Amino acid sequence: MSIKKNSEDFKLLHRYLKGDNEAGRELYKPIFPKIERFVYTMTKNDANLNMQDKDDIIADIMVRAVEKQYTFDDSSSFSTFVNGIAKKVVLEARKKVKKHSLAVDPEYEIDNIENIDVYRNPVFVVLKKEEIEALCNALEKLTKDQREVIQLRLINGTAVKDIANYSGKSVAAIDSLYRRAITTLRKEFINLYGKPTDF
């Protein structure tokens, strides 16, 4: 009968689940610095994550490890088990931050003409005031999804792939939505302004 290589972890966990806090400390003590290094390494290039965010991620990993520790089956080391949880938590945090960073800047919302700074975005530099007003009114004719994809793609310059990643939709779906939105926007603009424009 073969002996499991990592059975010591399993024994410690079993004791911890039985109420032996010392076994819990022994099990988790070597894991924490590894998780800390892992998180700092994985997020070192994330400008939108500050140190507090990273510490929160580490804390979340440890909490989830405790919550899921009963599922540990000793098929790997407990450290590897927790590291798998860490990867998921870090990816979730990075995705959440990127979604937030892609959110429309309130100063950029096109609810009315006063919110548009024609010198801030090249899309509007060539447009006259009347054209901008017509464009704002045309945008109001679009669906919420169409307005969002126009704002992200045309105005904010976000890549289709990034919009797809952060919206949970496929690249093809976002591309199709954008094409339909542009077609509708141009049609509504012509109806309102009387002639086409370059966008």
C-alpha positions in Angstrom: 0.0 0.0 0.0 1.5 3.3 -1.0 1.8 6.2 1.5 0.6 9.6 0.3 3.5 12.0 0.0 1.5 14.9 1.5 -0.3 12.9 4.3 1.2 15.2 7.0 -0.9 18.1 5.6 -4.0 15.9 5.6 -3.3 14.9 9.3 -2.8 18.5 10.3 -6.0 19.6 8.6 -7.9 16.7 10.2 -6.7 17.8 13.6 -7.5 21.4 12.9 -11.1 20.5 11.8 -11.4 18.6 15.0 -10.6 21.8 17.0 -6.9 21.6 17.4 -5.9 25.3 16.8 -2.2 24.5 17.1 -2.5 22.1 14.2 -4.2 24.9 12.2 -1.3 27.4 13.0 1.2 24.7 11.9 -0.7 24.1 8.7 -1.2 27.8 7.7 2.0 29.4 9.0 4.3 28.4 6.1 1.5 29.2 3.5 0.9 32.8 4.3 4.3 34.2 3.2 4.0 32.1 0.0 0.6 33.6 -0.8 1.8 37.1 0.0 4.7 36.7 -2.5 2.3 35.2 -5.1 -0.1 38.1 -4.8 2.5 40.8 -5.0 4.2 39.1 -8.0 0.9 38.6 -9.8 -0.2 42.2 -9.3 3.0 44.1 -9.5 2.1 45.6 -12.9 -1.5 46.5 -11.9 -1.4 50.3 -11.4 -5.0 50.3 -10.3 -4.3 48.1 -7.3 -2.8 49.8 -4.3 -1.2 48.1 -1.3 -4.4 48.0 0.6 -6.1 46.3 -2.3 -3.4 43.7 -2.4 -3.6 43.1 1.4 -7.4 42.7 1.0 -6.8 40.1 -1.7 -4.4 38.2 0.6 -7.0 38.3 3.4 -9.7 37.1 1.0 -7.5 34.2 -0.1 -7.0 33.0 3.5 -10.6 33.3 4.3 -11.6 31.3 1.3 -9.0 28.7 2.1 -10.5 28.2 5.5 -14.0 28.1 4.0 -12.9 25.4 1.4 -10.4 23.5 3.5 -12.8 20.6 4.0 -12.6 19.9 0.2 -8.9 19.2 0.4 -8.4 15.6 -0.7 -4.6 15.2 -0.2 -4.0 14.8 -4.0 -1.5 17.6 -3.7 0.2 19.6 -0.9 -2.1 21.9 1.1 0.1 24.8 -0.1 -0.7 23.9 -3.8 -4.4 23.6 -2.8 -4.4 27.1 -1.4 -2.4 28.5 -4.3 -5.2 27.3 -6.6 -7.6 29.3 -4.6 -5.2 32.3 -4.7 -5.1 32.3 -8.5 -8.9 32.5 -8.7 -9.1 35.3 -6.2 -6.4 37.3 -7.9 -8.0 36.9 -11.3 -11.4 38.0 -9.9 -9.8 41.0 -8.3 -7.9 42.1 -11.4 -11.0 41.6 -13.6 -13.1 43.7 -11.2 -10.6 46.5 -11.2 -10.4 46.5 -14.9 -14.1 46.6 -15.2 -14.2 49.5 -12.9 -11.4 51.3 -14.9 -13.5 50.8 -18.0 -16.5 52.3 -16.5 -17.6 55.5 -18.2 -16.1 58.6 -16.7 -19.0 60.7 -15.4 -17.5 63.8 -17.1 -17.6 61.9 -20.3 -21.3 60.9 -20.3 -23.2 62.1 -23.3 -26.5 62.9 -21.6 -26.5 66.4 -22.9 -24.3 68.7 -24.9 -22.8 70.5 -21.9 -21.0 67.3 -20.9 -19.0 67.1 -24.1 -15.5 68.7 -24.3 -14.8 68.9 -28.0 -11.1 69.5 -27.3 -10.8 66.4 -25.1 -11.5 63.8 -27.7 -10.6 63.8 -31.4 -13.9 62.2 -32.4 -15.6 65.6 -31.7 -12.9 68.0 -32.9 -14.3 68.1 -36.5 -17.9 68.4 -35.4 -19.8 71.7 -35.3 -22.0 72.5 -32.3 -25.2 71.5 -34.3 -23.6 68.2 -35.2 -22.7 67.5 -31.6 -26.2 68.2 -30.5 -27.6 66.0 -33.2 -25.1 63.2 -32.2 -26.2 63.5 -28.5 -29.9 63.2 -29.6 -29.0 60.3 -31.9 -27.3 58.5 -29.0 -30.5 58.7 -27.0 -32.2 56.7 -29.6 -29.9 53.7 -29.1 -30.4 50.9 -26.6 -28.5 50.9 -23.3 -26.1 48.2 -24.6 -25.5 50.1 -27.9 -24.8 53.4 -26.0 -22.3 51.6 -23.7 -20.4 49.9 -26.6 -20.3 53.2 -28.5 -19.0 55.0 -25.5 -16.3 52.4 -24.8 -15.3 51.7 -28.3 -15.7 55.0 -30.2 -15.2 57.6 -27.5 -13.0 55.9 -24.9 -11.0 53.9 -27.5 -11.3 50.6 -25.7 -10.4 47.5 -27.8 -13.2 45.1 -28.7 -11.2 42.3 -27.1 -11.1 44.2 -23.8 -14.8 45.1 -23.9 -15.6 41.4 -24.5 -13.3 40.2 -21.6 -14.8 42.6 -19.1 -18.5 42.2 -20.2 -18.4 38.4 -20.3 -19.4 38.4 -24.0 -17.6 37.0 -27.0 -15.5 39.2 -29.3 -17.9 38.4 -32.1 -20.9 39.4 -30.0 -19.3 42.8 -29.1 -18.2 43.4 -32.7 -21.7 42.7 -33.9 -23.2 44.9 -31.3 -20.8 47.7 -32.1 -21.5 47.5 -35.9 -25.2 47.5 -35.3 -24.9 50.5 -32.9 -22.8 52.5 -35.4 -25.3 51.7 -38.2 -28.2 52.8 -36.1 -26.4 55.9 -34.8 -25.5 57.0 -38.3 -29.1 56.5 -39.4 -30.5 58.5 -36.5 -27.9 61.2 -37.0 -28.9 61.6 -40.6 -32.6 61.8 -39.6 -31.8 64.5 -37.1 -29.1 66.5 -38.9 -30.1 66.0 -42.5 -26.7 64.7 -43.7 -24.0 62.1 -42.7 -20.9 62.8 -40.7 -17.5 61.2 -40.3 -17.7 58.7 -37.5 
